[in-house]
Amino acid sequence: MWLVLVSDMRPRKGDNMQIGSRRMRFVVTGATIVWLIGVALVRGGTGMSTSAAAASAIPSNKKAERGTVLSDACGRPGFVQAGAQAGPPQPQRPQMSEEAFKNVQVLKGIPVDEFMGAMGLFSAALSMCCLECHAPDWAADTPRKRTARKMVQMVETINRTNFTGRKVVSCWTCHRQSDRPQVTPSLDVVYGEPIYWAPDDLFQQAAGAPSPGQVLDKYIQAVGGAERLAKLTSFVGKGKATGYAGSFPSPAEIYVKAPNQRTTIIHTEVGTKTMTFDGRAGWLASPVTPVPVMDLTGGELDGARLDAELSIPGRVKQVLGQWRASLPSDIAGRPVNVLQGTGAGGAVATLYFDVESGLLKRVVRYANSAMGRVPTQIDFDDYRAVAGVKVPFRWSFAWVSGRDVVELSEVQPNVAIDAAKFAKPAPAVPR
């Protein structure tokens, strides 16, 4: 997903976000949008949009200049958002990057959410915030903007020439949280404690690994069994959500209806963020997104579907296909069984199940983008019984541009939920 600016991405010992005994801290703030290569607000089909990566930013009209100024995670003014404007109905097909954003010179012909996923990859690779590439005058080109465009073309050429177009090389391949690749080996790194990098490859069924069916059957039993899962048709949860570095907790709500509808609402200090999947389509509405309501497409849509299905996981075996198991690993010192599956649209997800309890501990899912695979990681904890089914009351939702930690204080099972809760959300109004 997309909200936030990377603030501190240095490896730290003792953090539990990575698998194994060596941890890397990947932290981000949960309130600001990341754009590294040209952001500007332009009038889109349903409201004000933003120009982003590989684009020079120019407000399309004077009204945008009189809107609400939002700031990035560096505490500096980020962009100007005008009030919500009525507009013509959205087109049936997804809005493309060059339609939503002004002066896009590369990364054309891709949906807005994929475009913003690429922006998140840039920020993660460089560990930079918006104004480290942008000038206060968004219309002005900067040396870093021009360099970024060249880098995009270089990466595309490398992959096309050497890997038949597969996204093998990305910004992260060389930069690894630095604005320029390191040329000389650091002997402290060579002889120091290694940093564990979780594998992101597709894998085959490993010899000696448990079968996927065994792991999934144990999971279904661990959460309460198929019969109890079938009787849990919905639930509503309330609690709080916290962004990066323990920011001020915000009220949060979650609405789930079996088999595959889910809405999460977080009432942040700058406005209400809503993430919705209605069983077929998905959206993100937020006061700091580049478009008022972002349609989910491709891998992001598959990811929203997976999140909804796993909320009441009675159909966990069917939601993904081509299941395969890797050899067991560990998370925070606890052994886990590792499964990987592929969605109908080709999106890949890796699931980690506690060996002892059988419960799901982590999901890492991937969406393809023009600049490589965009990961989203969800860690589950504090399982409690709800109508006989164990539901995680705490989860951490991290993506290349942000992180939210949600903690529920109450959950009501089998309640009637208004269908409007799963409808396309209205544009968020900035506070």
C-alpha positions as a Markdown table, in Angstrom:
| # | Residue | x | y | z |
|---|---|---|---|---|
| 1 | Met | 0.0 | 0.0 | 0.0 |
| 2 | Trp | 0.9 | 3.6 | -0.2 |
| 3 | Leu | 0.6 | 6.1 | 2.7 |
| 4 | Val | 3.8 | 7.3 | 4.2 |
| 5 | Leu | 7.3 | 8.3 | 3.9 |
| 6 | Val | 10.3 | 6.2 | 4.8 |
| 7 | Ser | 12.0 | 7.7 | 7.8 |
| 8 | Asp | 14.4 | 5.2 | 9.3 |
| 9 | Met | 15.4 | 2.1 | 7.4 |
| 10 | Arg | 18.7 | 1.2 | 9.0 |
| 11 | Pro | 19.3 | -2.4 | 10.1 |
| 12 | Arg | 19.0 | -2.8 | 13.9 |
| 13 | Lys | 19.7 | -5.7 | 16.1 |
| 14 | Gly | 16.9 | -7.1 | 18.1 |
| 15 | Asp | 14.0 | -6.2 | 15.8 |
| 16 | Asn | 11.5 | -8.9 | 15.1 |
| 17 | Met | 10.4 | -7.8 | 11.7 |
| 18 | Gln | 12.7 | -10.2 | 9.8 |
| 19 | Ile | 13.0 | -13.9 | 10.1 |
| 20 | Gly | 15.8 | -15.6 | 12.0 |
| 21 | Ser | 18.1 | -14.4 | 14.7 |
| 22 | Arg | 19.4 | -11.4 | 12.8 |
| 23 | Arg | 16.9 | -8.6 | 12.4 |
| 24 | Met | 16.6 | -5.6 | 10.2 |
| 25 | Arg | 14.5 | -2.7 | 11.2 |
| 26 | Phe | 12.3 | -1.4 | 8.4 |
| 27 | Val | 10.3 | 1.5 | 9.8 |
| 28 | Val | 8.2 | 4.1 | 8.2 |
| 29 | Thr | 5.7 | 6.7 | 9.2 |
| 30 | Gly | 2.1 | 6.0 | 8.6 |
| 31 | Ala | 0.8 | 9.4 | 7.6 |
| 32 | Thr | 2.6 | 10.8 | 4.5 |
| 33 | Ile | 2.7 | 9.9 | 0.9 |
| 34 | Val | 6.0 | 9.1 | -0.8 |
| 35 | Trp | 6.9 | 10.6 | -4.1 |
| 36 | Leu | 10.5 | 10.7 | -5.2 |
| 37 | Ile | 10.4 | 11.8 | -8.9 |
| 38 | Gly | 8.0 | 14.6 | -9.4 |
| 39 | Val | 4.7 | 15.2 | -7.6 |
| 40 | Ala | 2.0 | 17.6 | -8.6 |
| 41 | Leu | -1.7 | 17.9 | -8.1 |
| 42 | Val | -3.8 | 18.0 | -11.3 |
| 43 | Arg | -7.4 | 17.7 | -11.8 |
| 44 | Gly | -8.4 | 14.1 | -12.4 |
| 45 | Gly | -11.6 | 12.4 | -13.2 |
| 46 | Thr | -13.1 | 12.6 | -9.7 |
| 47 | Gly | -10.9 | 15.1 | -7.9 |
| 48 | Met | -7.4 | 16.4 | -7.5 |
| 49 | Ser | -4.6 | 14.0 | -8.5 |
| 50 | Thr | -0.9 | 14.0 | -8.0 |
| 51 | Ser | 2.0 | 13.8 | -10.3 |
| 52 | Ala | 4.7 | 11.4 | -9.2 |
| 53 | Ala | 7.7 | 9.5 | -10.1 |
| 54 | Ala | 9.5 | 10.4 | -13.2 |
| 55 | Ala | 7.3 | 13.5 | -13.6 |
| 56 | Ser | 7.8 | 17.2 | -13.2 |
| 57 | Ala | 5.2 | 18.6 | -10.8 |
| 58 | Ile | 3.1 | 21.5 | -11.9 |
| 59 | Pro | -0.2 | 22.4 | -10.3 |
| 60 | Ser | -2.8 | 22.3 | -13.0 |
| 61 | Asn | -4.8 | 25.3 | -11.8 |
| 62 | Lys | -4.8 | 28.1 | -9.3 |
| 63 | Lys | -7.4 | 26.4 | -7.1 |
| 64 | Ala | -4.9 | 23.7 | -6.1 |
| 65 | Glu | -2.6 | 26.4 | -4.7 |
| 66 | Arg | -5.3 | 27.5 | -2.3 |
| 67 | Gly | -6.0 | 24.1 | -0.9 |
| 68 | Thr | -4.7 | 22.3 | 2.2 |
| 69 | Val | -1.0 | 22.0 | 2.6 |
| 70 | Leu | 0.1 | 18.6 | 3.8 |
| 71 | Ser | 3.7 | 17.8 | 5.0 |
| 72 | Asp | 6.0 | 15.0 | 4.5 |
| 73 | Ala | 7.7 | 12.9 | 7.3 |
| 74 | Cys | 10.6 | 15.3 | 7.3 |
| 75 | Gly | 8.2 | 17.9 | 8.6 |
| 76 | Arg | 8.3 | 20.0 | 5.5 |
| 77 | Pro | 5.4 | 21.0 | 3.2 |
| 78 | Gly | 4.7 | 18.2 | 0.8 |
| 79 | Phe | 1.9 | 19.0 | -1.6 |
| 80 | Val | -1.3 | 21.0 | -1.9 |
| 81 | Gln | -4.6 | 19.3 | -1.9 |
| 82 | Ala | -7.7 | 21.1 | -3.0 |
| 83 | Gly | -11.1 | 20.5 | -1.6 |
| 84 | Ala | -13.2 | 17.6 | -3.1 |
| 85 | Gln | -14.6 | 18.5 | -6.4 |
| 86 | Ala | -17.5 | 16.9 | -8.2 |
| 87 | Gly | -16.6 | 15.4 | -11.5 |
| 88 | Pro | -17.7 | 13.0 | -14.3 |
| 89 | Pro | -18.0 | 9.3 | -13.5 |
| 90 | Gln | -14.8 | 7.3 | -13.4 |
| 91 | Pro | -13.9 | 5.3 | -16.5 |
| 92 | Gln | -14.5 | 1.6 | -16.4 |
| 93 | Arg | -10.8 | 0.8 | -16.9 |
| 94 | Pro | -8.2 | 1.9 | -14.3 |
| 95 | Gln | -6.8 | 5.3 | -14.6 |
| 96 | Met | -3.3 | 5.3 | -16.1 |
| 97 | Ser | -0.3 | 7.1 | -14.7 |
| 98 | Glu | -0.1 | 9.7 | -17.5 |
| 99 | Glu | -3.8 | 10.4 | -17.2 |
| 100 | Ala | -3.6 | 11.1 | -13.4 |
| 101 | Phe | -0.2 | 12.7 | -13.2 |
| 102 | Lys | 1.2 | 15.6 | -15.1 |
| 103 | Asn | 4.3 | 15.4 | -17.3 |
| 104 | Val | 5.1 | 11.7 | -16.8 |
| 105 | Gln | 8.1 | 11.0 | -18.9 |
| 106 | Val | 8.7 | 7.4 | -18.0 |
| 107 | Leu | 6.6 | 4.7 | -16.4 |
| 108 | Lys | 3.7 | 5.4 | -18.7 |
| 109 | Gly | 0.7 | 3.1 | -19.3 |
| 110 | Ile | 0.4 | 1.6 | -15.9 |
| 111 | Pro | -2.4 | 2.0 | -13.3 |
| 112 | Val | -2.1 | 4.6 | -10.6 |
| 113 | Asp | -1.7 | 2.1 | -7.8 |
| 114 | Glu | 1.1 | 0.3 | -9.6 |
| 115 | Phe | 2.7 | 3.7 | -10.3 |
| 116 | Met | 2.6 | 4.5 | -6.6 |
| 117 | Gly | 4.0 | 1.1 | -5.7 |
| 118 | Ala | 7.0 | 2.0 | -7.9 |
| 119 | Met | 7.3 | 5.2 | -5.9 |
| 120 | Gly | 7.5 | 3.2 | -2.7 |
| 121 | Leu | 10.3 | 1.1 | -4.2 |
| 122 | Phe | 12.3 | 4.2 | -5.0 |
| 123 | Ser | 11.9 | 5.6 | -1.4 |
| 124 | Ala | 12.7 | 2.2 | 0.2 |
| 125 | Ala | 15.9 | 1.8 | -2.0 |
| 126 | Leu | 17.1 | 5.3 | -1.4 |
| 127 | Ser | 15.8 | 5.9 | 2.2 |
| 128 | Met | 14.8 | 9.4 | 1.2 |
| 129 | Cys | 11.8 | 11.6 | 1.8 |
| 130 | Cys | 9.9 | 13.6 | -0.8 |
| 131 | Leu | 11.8 | 16.9 | -0.6 |
| 132 | Glu | 15.1 | 15.2 | -0.9 |
| 133 | Cys | 14.3 | 14.9 | -4.6 |
| 134 | His | 11.7 | 17.7 | -5.0 |
| 135 | Ala | 12.3 | 21.4 | -4.8 |
| 136 | Pro | 9.7 | 23.4 | -2.9 |
| 137 | Asp | 8.6 | 24.5 | -6.3 |
| 138 | Trp | 7.1 | 21.2 | -7.6 |
| 139 | Ala | 7.3 | 22.4 | -11.2 |
| 140 | Ala | 11.1 | 22.7 | -11.1 |
| 141 | Asp | 13.2 | 19.9 | -12.4 |
| 142 | Thr | 16.1 | 19.0 | -10.1 |
| 143 | Pro | 19.3 | 17.1 | -10.7 |
| 144 | Arg | 17.9 | 14.1 | -8.7 |
| 145 | Lys | 14.7 | 14.1 | -10.8 |
| 146 | Arg | 16.7 | 13.9 | -14.0 |
| 147 | Thr | 19.0 | 11.2 | -12.6 |
| 148 | Ala | 16.0 | 9.2 | -11.4 |
| 149 | Arg | 14.5 | 9.2 | -14.9 |
| 150 | Lys | 17.9 | 7.9 | -16.3 |
| 151 | Met | 18.0 | 5.2 | -13.6 |
| 152 | Val | 14.5 | 4.0 | -14.5 |
| 153 | Gln | 15.6 | 3.7 | -18.2 |
| 154 | Met | 18.9 | 2.0 | -17.2 |
| 155 | Val | 17.1 | -0.6 | -15.1 |
| 156 | Glu | 14.6 | -1.3 | -17.8 |
| 157 | Thr | 17.5 | -1.8 | -20.3 |
| 158 | Ile | 19.4 | -4.1 | -18.1 |
| 159 | Asn | 16.4 | -6.3 | -17.5 |
| 160 | Arg | 15.3 | -6.3 | -21.2 |
| 161 | Thr | 18.9 | -7.0 | -22.5 |
| 162 | Asn | 20.0 | -9.6 | -19.9 |
| 163 | Phe | 16.8 | -11.2 | -18.4 |
| 164 | Thr | 14.3 | -11.1 | -21.3 |
| 165 | Gly | 12.4 | -8.3 | -19.5 |
| 166 | Arg | 12.0 | -10.1 | -16.2 |
| 167 | Lys | 12.3 | -7.7 | -13.2 |
| 168 | Val | 15.6 | -9.3 | -11.9 |
| 169 | Val | 17.5 | -6.0 | -11.3 |
| 170 | Ser | 15.8 | -3.2 | -9.3 |
| 171 | Cys | 16.8 | 0.0 | -7.5 |
| 172 | Trp | 17.1 | -2.1 | -4.3 |
| 173 | Thr | 19.6 | -4.4 | -6.0 |
| 174 | Cys | 22.4 | -1.8 | -5.8 |
| 175 | His | 21.2 | 1.0 | -3.5 |
| 176 | Arg | 20.1 | -0.9 | -0.4 |
| 177 | Gln | 19.0 | 2.3 | 1.5 |
| 178 | Ser | 21.7 | 4.5 | 0.2 |
| 179 | Asp | 21.5 | 7.4 | -2.4 |
| 180 | Arg | 24.4 | 5.8 | -4.3 |
| 181 | Pro | 25.7 | 2.3 | -4.5 |
| 182 | Gln | 28.7 | 1.4 | -2.4 |
| 183 | Val | 31.8 | 0.7 | -4.5 |
| 184 | Thr | 34.3 | -0.4 | -1.8 |
| 185 | Pro | 33.5 | -3.3 | 0.6 |
| 186 | Ser | 33.2 | -2.3 | 4.2 |
| 187 | Leu | 35.3 | -4.6 | 6.3 |
| 188 | Asp | 33.1 | -4.0 | 9.3 |
| 189 | Val | 30.3 | -5.4 | 7.3 |
| 190 | Val | 32.3 | -8.3 | 5.8 |
| 191 | Tyr | 33.5 | -9.5 | 9.3 |
| 192 | Gly | 30.5 | -8.2 | 11.4 |
| 193 | Glu | 27.3 | -10.0 | 12.3 |
| 194 | Pro | 25.5 | -10.8 | 9.0 |
| 195 | Ile | 22.1 | -9.1 | 8.4 |
| 196 | Tyr | 19.4 | -11.6 | 7.6 |
| 197 | Trp | 17.6 | -10.9 | 4.3 |
| 198 | Ala | 14.4 | -12.9 | 4.0 |
| 199 | Pro | 14.3 | -14.7 | 0.6 |
| 200 | Asp | 11.9 | -13.2 | -1.8 |
| 201 | Asp | 12.2 | -15.9 | -4.5 |
| 202 | Leu | 9.6 | -18.2 | -5.8 |
| 203 | Phe | 10.3 | -21.6 | -4.5 |
| 204 | Gln | 9.5 | -25.2 | -5.2 |
| 205 | Gln | 8.2 | -27.9 | -2.8 |
| 206 | Ala | 11.2 | -28.7 | -0.7 |
| 207 | Ala | 12.2 | -32.3 | 0.0 |
| 208 | Gly | 11.5 | -33.2 | 3.6 |
| 209 | Ala | 9.2 | -30.2 | 4.1 |
| 210 | Pro | 5.6 | -30.9 | 5.4 |
| 211 | Ser | 3.0 | -31.0 | 2.7 |
| 212 | Pro | 1.0 | -27.8 | 2.3 |
| 213 | Gly | -2.2 | -29.8 | 3.1 |
| 214 | Gln | -0.9 | -30.8 | 6.4 |
| 215 | Val | 0.1 | -27.3 | 7.4 |
| 216 | Leu | -3.2 | -25.8 | 6.3 |
| 217 | Asp | -5.3 | -28.5 | 8.0 |
| 218 | Lys | -3.4 | -27.8 | 11.2 |
| 219 | Tyr | -4.1 | -24.1 | 10.8 |
| 220 | Ile | -7.8 | -24.7 | 10.4 |
| 221 | Gln | -7.9 | -26.8 | 13.5 |
| 222 | Ala | -5.8 | -24.3 | 15.4 |
| 223 | Val | -8.2 | -21.4 | 14.8 |
| 224 | Gly | -11.2 | -23.6 | 15.8 |
| 225 | Gly | -12.0 | -26.1 | 13.1 |
| 226 | Ala | -14.0 | -26.0 | 9.9 |
| 227 | Glu | -17.4 | -26.3 | 11.7 |
| 228 | Arg | -16.9 | -23.2 | 13.9 |
| 229 | Leu | -15.4 | -21.3 | 11.0 |
| 230 | Ala | -18.6 | -22.0 | 9.1 |
| 231 | Lys | -20.7 | -20.6 | 11.9 |
| 232 | Leu | -18.7 | -17.3 | 12.1 |
| 233 | Thr | -20.3 | -15.3 | 9.3 |
| 234 | Ser | -19.1 | -11.8 | 10.3 |
| 235 | Phe | -17.5 | -9.7 | 13.0 |
| 236 | Val | -16.9 | -6.0 | 13.8 |
| 237 | Gly | -13.8 | -5.0 | 15.7 |
| 238 | Lys | -12.8 | -1.7 | 17.4 |
| 239 | Gly | -9.5 | -0.6 | 18.8 |
| 240 | Lys | -6.6 | 1.7 | 17.9 |
| 241 | Ala | -4.0 | 2.0 | 15.2 |
| 242 | Thr | -0.5 | 3.4 | 15.7 |
| 243 | Gly | 1.9 | 4.5 | 12.9 |
| 244 | Tyr | 5.6 | 4.6 | 12.8 |
| 245 | Ala | 7.6 | 5.2 | 16.0 |
| 246 | Gly | 4.6 | 5.1 | 18.3 |
| 247 | Ser | 2.8 | 8.0 | 16.9 |
| 248 | Phe | -0.4 | 9.1 | 18.6 |
| 249 | Pro | -2.9 | 6.2 | 18.5 |
| 250 | Ser | -5.9 | 6.7 | 16.3 |
| 251 | Pro | -9.4 | 5.0 | 16.7 |
| 252 | Ala | -9.7 | 2.1 | 14.3 |
| 253 | Glu | -12.6 | -0.1 | 13.1 |
| 254 | Ile | -12.7 | -3.3 | 11.1 |
| 255 | Tyr | -15.7 | -4.9 | 9.4 |
| 256 | Val | -15.5 | -8.4 | 8.1 |
| 257 | Lys | -18.2 | -10.5 | 6.4 |
| 258 | Ala | -17.6 | -14.1 | 5.1 |
| 259 | Pro | -16.4 | -15.2 | 2.7 |
| 260 | Asn | -14.4 | -12.2 | 1.4 |
| 261 | Gln | -15.5 | -8.7 | 2.4 |
| 262 | Arg | -13.4 | -6.5 | 4.6 |
| 263 | Thr | -13.2 | -2.8 | 5.5 |
| 264 | Thr | -10.6 | -1.2 | 7.8 |
| 265 | Ile | -11.2 | 2.4 | 8.9 |
| 266 | Ile | -8.5 | 4.5 | 10.7 |
| 267 | His | -9.4 | 7.9 | 12.0 |
| 268 | Thr | -6.1 | 9.6 | 11.8 |
| 269 | Glu | -5.2 | 13.1 | 12.9 |
| 270 | Val | -5.2 | 14.4 | 9.3 |
| 271 | Gly | -8.4 | 12.6 | 8.3 |
| 272 | Thr | -10.0 | 9.2 | 7.9 |
| 273 | Lys | -8.3 | 6.4 | 6.0 |
| 274 | Thr | -10.5 | 3.7 | 4.6 |
| 275 | Met | -9.3 | 0.4 | 2.9 |
| 276 | Thr | -12.1 | -1.7 | 1.4 |
| 277 | Phe | -12.6 | -4.9 | -0.5 |
| 278 | Asp | -16.2 | -5.8 | -1.5 |
| 279 | Gly | -15.6 | -9.3 | -2.7 |
| 280 | Arg | -14.6 | -8.2 | -6.2 |
| 281 | Ala | -13.2 | -4.7 | -6.2 |
| 282 | Gly | -11.0 | -2.8 | -3.7 |
| 283 | Trp | -10.2 | 0.8 | -2.9 |
| 284 | Leu | -8.1 | 3.1 | -0.7 |
| 285 | Ala | -9.4 | 6.5 | 0.4 |
| 286 | Ser | -7.1 | 8.7 | 2.4 |
| 287 | Pro | -6.5 | 12.4 | 3.0 |
| 288 | Val | -2.9 | 12.0 | 1.9 |
| 289 | Thr | -3.2 | 9.7 | -1.1 |
| 290 | Pro | -2.4 | 11.2 | -4.6 |
| 291 | Val | -6.0 | 10.6 | -5.8 |
| 292 | Pro | -9.1 | 11.0 | -3.6 |
| 293 | Val | -10.0 | 7.3 | -3.9 |
| 294 | Met | -7.5 | 4.9 | -5.4 |
| 295 | Asp | -8.7 | 1.8 | -7.3 |
| 296 | Leu | -6.8 | -1.3 | -6.5 |
| 297 | Thr | -5.6 | -3.4 | -9.5 |
| 298 | Gly | -3.4 | -6.3 | -10.2 |
| 299 | Gly | -1.4 | -7.7 | -7.3 |
| 300 | Glu | -2.7 | -5.0 | -4.9 |
| 301 | Leu | -6.3 | -6.2 | -5.7 |
| 302 | Asp | -5.3 | -9.8 | -5.2 |
| 303 | Gly | -3.6 | -8.8 | -1.9 |
| 304 | Ala | -6.8 | -7.2 | -0.7 |
| 305 | Arg | -8.8 | -10.3 | -1.6 |
| 306 | Leu | -6.3 | -12.5 | 0.3 |
| 307 | Asp | -6.5 | -10.2 | 3.4 |
| 308 | Ala | -10.3 | -10.5 | 3.3 |
| 309 | Glu | -10.3 | -14.3 | 2.9 |
| 310 | Leu | -7.8 | -14.8 | 5.8 |
| 311 | Ser | -10.0 | -12.7 | 8.2 |
| 312 | Ile | -12.3 | -15.7 | 8.4 |
| 313 | Pro | -10.1 | -18.4 | 6.8 |
| 314 | Gly | -12.6 | -21.1 | 6.1 |
| 315 | Arg | -11.5 | -21.1 | 2.4 |
| 316 | Val | -7.8 | -20.7 | 2.9 |
| 317 | Lys | -7.0 | -23.8 | 0.8 |
| 318 | Gln | -8.9 | -22.3 | -2.2 |
| 319 | Val | -7.9 | -18.7 | -2.0 |
| 320 | Leu | -4.4 | -19.5 | -3.4 |
| 321 | Gly | -3.3 | -22.2 | -5.8 |
| 322 | Gln | -0.1 | -24.1 | -6.6 |
| 323 | Trp | 0.7 | -24.4 | -2.9 |
| 324 | Arg | 4.3 | -25.4 | -2.1 |
| 325 | Ala | 6.3 | -25.7 | 1.2 |
| 326 | Ser | 9.8 | -24.6 | 2.0 |
| 327 | Leu | 11.9 | -26.0 | 4.8 |
| 328 | Pro | 10.9 | -24.6 | 8.2 |
| 329 | Ser | 12.4 | -21.3 | 9.3 |
| 330 | Asp | 11.9 | -19.1 | 12.4 |
| 331 | Ile | 10.4 | -15.8 | 13.3 |
| 332 | Ala | 11.7 | -14.2 | 16.5 |
| 333 | Gly | 13.2 | -17.5 | 17.6 |
| 334 | Arg | 10.0 | -19.5 | 17.0 |
| 335 | Pro | 10.0 | -22.2 | 14.4 |
| 336 | Val | 7.6 | -21.7 | 11.5 |
| 337 | Asn | 6.4 | -23.7 | 8.5 |
| 338 | Val | 6.6 | -21.7 | 5.3 |
| 339 | Leu | 4.1 | -22.1 | 2.5 |
| 340 | Gln | 3.8 | -20.2 | -0.8 |
| 341 | Gly | 0.8 | -19.9 | -3.1 |
| 342 | Thr | -0.2 | -18.1 | -6.3 |
| 343 | Gly | -3.4 | -16.2 | -6.8 |
| 344 | Ala | -5.6 | -16.4 | -9.9 |
| 345 | Gly | -4.1 | -13.2 | -11.2 |
| 346 | Gly | -0.5 | -14.5 | -10.7 |
| 347 | Ala | 0.2 | -12.6 | -7.4 |
| 348 | Val | 2.4 | -14.6 | -5.0 |
| 349 | Ala | 2.1 | -14.8 | -1.2 |
| 350 | Thr | 4.2 | -16.5 | 1.4 |
| 351 | Leu | 2.6 | -17.6 | 4.6 |
| 352 | Tyr | 4.4 | -18.5 | 7.9 |
| 353 | Phe | 2.7 | -20.8 | 10.4 |
| 354 | Asp | 3.9 | -21.3 | 14.0 |
| 355 | Val | 5.1 | -25.0 | 14.1 |
| 356 | Glu | 3.8 | -25.5 | 17.7 |
| 357 | Ser | 0.4 | -23.8 | 17.6 |
| 358 | Gly | -0.3 | -24.0 | 13.9 |
| 359 | Leu | -1.5 | -20.4 | 13.9 |
| 360 | Leu | -0.6 | -18.0 | 11.1 |
| 361 | Lys | 2.2 | -15.6 | 12.2 |
| 362 | Arg | 3.0 | -13.7 | 9.0 |
| 363 | Val | 2.0 | -13.1 | 5.4 |
| 364 | Val | 4.2 | -11.5 | 2.8 |
| 365 | Arg | 2.5 | -10.8 | -0.4 |
| 366 | Tyr | 3.8 | -9.3 | -3.6 |
| 367 | Ala | 2.4 | -7.0 | -6.3 |
| 368 | Asn | 4.2 | -6.6 | -9.6 |
| 369 | Ser | 5.2 | -3.1 | -10.6 |
| 370 | Ala | 7.1 | -1.5 | -13.5 |
| 371 | Met | 10.2 | -1.4 | -11.2 |
| 372 | Gly | 10.0 | -4.7 | -9.5 |
| 373 | Arg | 7.9 | -6.6 | -6.9 |
| 374 | Val | 6.3 | -4.5 | -4.2 |
| 375 | Pro | 6.1 | -6.4 | -0.8 |
| 376 | Thr | 3.4 | -6.1 | 1.9 |
| 377 | Gln | 4.1 | -7.8 | 5.2 |
| 378 | Ile | 1.4 | -8.5 | 7.8 |
| 379 | Asp | 2.4 | -10.0 | 11.2 |
| 380 | Phe | -0.3 | -11.5 | 13.5 |
| 381 | Asp | -0.3 | -11.8 | 17.2 |
| 382 | Asp | -2.6 | -11.9 | 20.3 |
| 383 | Tyr | -5.0 | -14.5 | 19.1 |
| 384 | Arg | -8.3 | -14.7 | 21.1 |
| 385 | Ala | -11.4 | -16.7 | 20.8 |
| 386 | Val | -14.4 | -15.0 | 19.1 |
| 387 | Ala | -17.4 | -17.3 | 18.9 |
| 388 | Gly | -15.1 | -20.2 | 19.2 |
| 389 | Val | -12.7 | -19.0 | 16.4 |
| 390 | Lys | -9.3 | -17.6 | 17.2 |
| 391 | Val | -8.9 | -14.1 | 15.7 |
| 392 | Pro | -5.7 | -12.0 | 15.9 |
| 393 | Phe | -6.4 | -8.9 | 18.0 |
| 394 | Arg | -3.1 | -7.3 | 17.0 |
| 395 | Trp | -1.4 | -7.1 | 13.6 |
| 396 | Ser | 1.3 | -5.0 | 12.0 |
| 397 | Phe | 0.6 | -4.0 | 8.4 |
| 398 | Ala | 3.8 | -2.9 | 6.6 |
| 399 | Trp | 4.5 | -1.9 | 3.0 |
| 400 | Val | 7.3 | -0.1 | 1.2 |
| 401 | Ser | 5.8 | 3.3 | 2.0 |
| 402 | Gly | 4.4 | 2.8 | 5.5 |
| 403 | Arg | 3.3 | 0.8 | 8.5 |
| 404 | Asp | 0.2 | 0.6 | 10.8 |
| 405 | Val | 0.0 | -1.4 | 14.0 |
| 406 | Val | -3.7 | -2.2 | 14.8 |
| 407 | Glu | -4.7 | -3.4 | 18.2 |
| 408 | Leu | -8.4 | -4.4 | 18.8 |
| 409 | Ser | -10.0 | -4.0 | 22.2 |
| 410 | Glu | -13.4 | -5.6 | 21.4 |
| 411 | Val | -14.8 | -7.8 | 18.7 |
| 412 | Gln | -18.5 | -8.6 | 18.2 |
| 413 | Pro | -19.2 | -11.8 | 16.2 |
| 414 | Asn | -22.1 | -12.6 | 13.8 |
| 415 | Val | -23.5 | -9.1 | 13.6 |
| 416 | Ala | -25.4 | -7.6 | 10.7 |
| 417 | Ile | -23.2 | -5.2 | 8.8 |
| 418 | Asp | -24.7 | -2.6 | 6.4 |
| 419 | Ala | -23.7 | -3.4 | 2.8 |
| 420 | Ala | -22.6 | 0.3 | 2.5 |
| 421 | Lys | -19.6 | -0.5 | 4.7 |
| 422 | Phe | -18.2 | -2.5 | 1.8 |
| 423 | Ala | -19.1 | 0.0 | -0.9 |
| 424 | Lys | -16.6 | 2.2 | -2.6 |
| 425 | Pro | -15.6 | 4.8 | 0.0 |
| 426 | Ala | -16.2 | 8.5 | -0.4 |
| 427 | Pro | -13.1 | 10.7 | -0.8 |
| 428 | Ala | -11.5 | 11.5 | 2.6 |
| 429 | Val | -11.7 | 15.1 | 3.7 |
| 430 | Pro | -8.4 | 16.4 | 5.2 |
| 431 | Arg | -8.5 | 17.9 | 8.6 |
